[in-house]
Amino acid sequence: MKRSRIPFLTSQQQTPSFSPATFLQNMTDNQPPASPPATPLLYSSDSYTISTPSPSSSYASLATSASTKSLRPKLSKSTTIASENIQVMVRCRPPSDMEEQSHEQDCWLLIPEQGTVKLDESNGTTFEYDRVFKGTDNTEIYESGIQKLVRSTMEGYNGTVFAYGQTASGKTYTMTRTAEEPGVIPKAVADVFTYIEEEAIDREFLLQVSYMEIYNEKINDLLNTGRHSTGLSIRTTTHGQDYVENLSTMAVTTPEEVMNYIELGEGRRHTSETDFNKNSSRSHTIFQLIIESKPRMSSLASVRTSRLNLIDLAGSEKVATNTERRQEGSFINKSLLTLGKVITQLNEGAKHIPYRDSKLTRILSASLSGNDRVAVICTINPAWKSKDESTNTLRFAQGVKKVRINPKITQVAQNSRLQNYKEQIVELEIQMQRKTEQEAETKER
Ligand SMILES: Nc1ncnc2c1ncn2[C@@H]1O[C@H](COP(=O)(O)OP(=O)(O)OP(=O)(O)O)[C@@H](O)[C@H]1O
């Protein structure tokens, strides 16, 4: 078995060459991604040795084993803070070349200072949100609307960010990487590592990622192409928490590694040219960062565990001409309709919320009904011809804004992944020590 020493993620030791500016710059320079590591790593504190799995172990099976139910943390106690609203932002993208050529006036009047959007004509309804944005700048959106949420996930709160809007309104542009303008996901990844390096002086971290899509109402693992990578099921733990069975989770130690996994997943996501968008997302994707941390100096202290969900929804759309696109569109529209119903019923205080009516709402149920901090970016098109769809998006955004949530920090007493990994590492160290002693004895004889 091959061994190397790799530090556990702490502020002093983590990736010495990491700089968020260079990391994002490298992405914008369009560098080809390095391949993801052949095997996920178990990493450790200074006193432990890291072990890479044996060459015969397959990437897929290791990935799957990391997500087995036995490694699920036992919840022990949680700290609640006052309830708050979901943060809602609206973004209107600039007109496309085609829209420019048709010399249409912009349909919407956005006033960022007031957080309002209204039809650019007299007597239109005025919609009000936490923030509204125009233009191409993803940094502004990240820094003013998302960064605080991302940083609070490093402190133990669960966080969810999702982009919602009709097809070709700019959800993927806002959430994922583009060569010119890195979106919320790469910015969040860079920020997580900056936080560990600069602010989490007394804590050590274990980070893992998963990436899935919901395509035609089936859940596919985007980081694993093995036998259990498509048509995954949602199960419920004895604590009543839903989880995706057999979804792989990968341990990560650098932002580049995370981005390599994202790149891998994006390559596997279903996208196609449609009547409305040259590169339309045909599935909802959920990228998850699982964060465990504990005070550096104490092995007995409670472990904090939290997750950050970054979600790029597929866009609602009118009926497409191509049969396959039409079928995909009907699955997309149905799940978005269910999401709308869930939001309405949460606001009405309904006893039964129809989370189980779609995979998307079932996966989002923990975020919407529970203890996550949630931010939603609703994207609209500027054109008059999209006025009705944009109005629907603005109404959805108003509904979401009313939903109350109660963010909590969850502490895990024992049996966390972090603890399990450390125990495995100690066990391997002992075995290694014995083997070395035996070999030395044999040589002496
Ligand atoms: N804020 C923006 N600034 C400049 N261009 C943008 C912006 N938002 C979107 N675009 C461009 O508009 C087009 C559609 O955007 P994008 O693919 O992100 O939409 P989408 O909502 O994710 O669509 P779908 O639901 O079909 O996947 C792309 O060419 C994208 O580059």
The ligand as a Gaussian input file, in Angstrom:
#p B3LYP/6-31G(d) Opt

LIG

0 1
 N      -26.125000      37.983000     -17.036000
 C      -25.753000      37.618000     -18.271000
 N      -24.868000      38.355000     -18.961000
 C      -24.494000      37.997000     -20.212000
 N      -24.955000      36.905000     -20.875000
 C      -25.833000      36.129000     -20.216000
 C      -26.282000      36.444000     -18.891000
 N      -27.154000      35.494000     -18.508000
 C      -27.248000      34.640000     -19.543000
 N      -26.474000      35.016000     -20.556000
 C      -26.352000      34.302000     -21.857000
 O      -27.677000      33.896000     -22.231000
 C      -27.677000      32.557000     -22.749000
 C      -28.605000      31.646000     -21.916000
 O      -28.071000      31.564000     -20.585000
 P      -28.095000      30.221000     -19.741000
 O      -27.744000      29.036000     -20.558000
 O      -27.335000      30.508000     -18.504000
 O      -29.671000      30.146000     -19.421000
 P      -30.432000      29.069000     -18.541000
 O      -31.461000      29.843000     -17.792000
 O      -29.487000      28.266000     -17.742000
 O      -31.125000      28.201000     -19.682000
 P      -31.699000      26.679000     -19.622000
 O      -32.781000      26.653000     -18.605000
 O      -32.221000      26.472000     -21.013000
 O      -30.557000      25.811000     -19.300000
 C      -26.236000      32.106000     -22.737000
 O      -25.691000      32.357000     -24.011000
 C      -25.579000      33.016000     -21.705000
 O      -24.193000      33.212000     -21.949000

